[in-house]
Structures are given as C-alpha cells and as structure tokens.
Amino acid sequence: GNIFTQQPSYFSDLDETLPTVLQVFNNILHKCGLQCEGASAQPQKLEEKVSVTAGNMPLQELKDIVLYLCDTCTTLWAFLDVFPLACQTFQKHEFCYRLASFYELAIPELESAIKKRYYEDNSVFADLWRRISHSRKKMMEVFHILINQVCLQPILE
C-alpha cells in the first residue's frame, strides 16, 4: 500500500494543500500580466495596471517562470500517475476547469514570448522551448488522468 492507505488523514492534508497548488497557476498568470477567470479571479486593484507581459519581461524572469511551470506540471503528473485516487480530491477544487483555463491563457502567451524574443545564445531558446513543450504535455497528461479517474472509471465500474 501507499502512505494514503496507511494514513487516510493525508487526504484532508491534500485537500488543504490544493488551493496552494492552484495559487501557483494564478501567480504565473499574474507575473505574465494575465487575468485569471472564474471562481479563482481575485479583484485587481486599480493602481495594479500591469504593464509587464511575458513578451517584455526580463529574460531571467521568463526563464524562472518556465522552469517553475515545468517543475510544477511534472510534479503534479508524477503524483497523480502513482496515486490516481487523489483525483477525487483534485476535482473537489474544480481542478480540470482551472487547469484548462490556465492552459488557454498562459501557454499561447508564453510560447509566443519565447518565439519572438531575441537570443544571444540559441541554446537558451532551445531549452525554454523544450521546457514549455514538456509543461504543455504534462498538463494534458494530468488532465487526461483526472478525466479518466473522475469521469470514465466510474462509468466502467
């Protein structure tokens, strides 16, 4: 068995942790000057008119965001891959909807910012592109695991 079977109270820990995981997506959107939509949207203060976008932020910041996103997506995928029972808890937080919204807002923006930027060193571009592509793939795989566990498995059982 795994740690959740041994210690069922970890499910409530996971439940309490998920808003923090979702906040990662909001933070990335915010850093890119994008607004999150729906239930998660935080009202923006008037003086917070964001002028920084993924396209005009310093290269180091773009690298940091892409790395952060890549790590987050890979970790989420690895967790759900070995422990699909956690999907029910993820879905309680509208995770599929939030992930899809994030994907639609952030991925085209980040991809465009990576493509349009001038690089002194082409290996930096190659690395960023590899990481954003990996992030995109892992987000789709996470979505797939969630849909499979939450929607398809119950029908098949």
Disulfide bonds with the S-S distance in Angstrom:
none
